[in-house]
Amino acid sequence: MVRYTLRQVQHFVAVADAGSIRAASEAAHVSQAGLSLALTELEKALDAQLMVRHKAKGVTLTSAGQRFLGEARALLRHADEVASTVGGDQEELGGPLAVGCYSTLAAFWIPPITAGFLARHPKLRLQLTEGSPGELQAMALDGRLDAVLTHTRHVAAGMDFRVIASGVPYVLVGAGHRLAGRPGVRLAELADDDMVLLDIPSVRDNQLPNLRASGLEPRIAWRSTSFEAVRGMVARGLGYTVLVQRPAHDVSYEGLPLVALPIEGPIGHSDICVAFPAGTRLSPRLAALIDFCEAYDPAAPTM
């Protein structure tokens, strides 16, 4: 028999997020005494101490509290989902959906999701968070996000995923590069060329080992954390780069032409996926988002 209430769970999550009973009280417009009593009753019902309360210094979650926090967030999301389904039109999705998006994918996926997907489901309350694959998946495992758009090479332990689009690396060169007129390129042909590296952790940890495993030891001459800065330097003739995401037009921000070359020979893929905590039941909201992303065609941006 469940001996605690959803209200107590809500108060626990509010205090955990705010870092103190006082801050949670002000944010939720609930008395500090009411919050404190709810936490005490919740701990009694669970027979576990969830928080250590420090006078004038907020609260600290115990190990039991940290474990319960993710479950509490999932429980509240499921309760909201049930209320939306039972209380409204079952054919029209509503309620919250919190999704993380790997920063380098944001320009390609956030616009169609915020426009096309929400146009189909206007009652959804969509929250999008950008960041690195690791930090976003940690938020998903902690219950703060329902899912994360990332690459299959970045999927963390404890996460499952559904592929929504292929991610095949390609070589990008400027229009004046000696290989620009070729239909494709072997990685070995770039051994003596300078590389412009998209200098972000996921590329350093995944793309570079992928290239080395495929027979190329990149000679990195330039680095940038900006996707478009890398493309701009390549267009200026400073070297080649290897990317996965490809804009609709092969030109830099300056309007200089670029040439995308398929890689001939074996190269590891890094498909785009929606990752979510393993073993969790997909909500109708998340299932609808995955279906939308699987059907999305970048060549038809009106979806």
ZIJO-V47428 format. One record per helix or strand of 2 or more residues. SS is the DSSP state (helix for helix, strand for strand). FROM is the first residue (numbers start at 0). TO is the last residue. If there is no record, write none. Layout:
# ZIJO-V47428
[[SS	FROM	TO] [SS	FROM	TO]]
This chain:
# ZIJO-V47428
[[helix	5	17] [helix	20	27] [helix	31	45] [strand	50	53] [strand	57	60] [helix	62	86] [strand	94	101] [helix	102	119] [strand	123	130] [helix	132	140] [strand	146	150] [helix	151	153] [strand	158	164] [strand	169	173] [strand	183	185] [helix	186	189] [strand	193	197] [helix	200	212] [strand	218	223] [helix	226	234] [strand	239	242] [strand	256	263] [strand	271	276] [helix	283	294]]
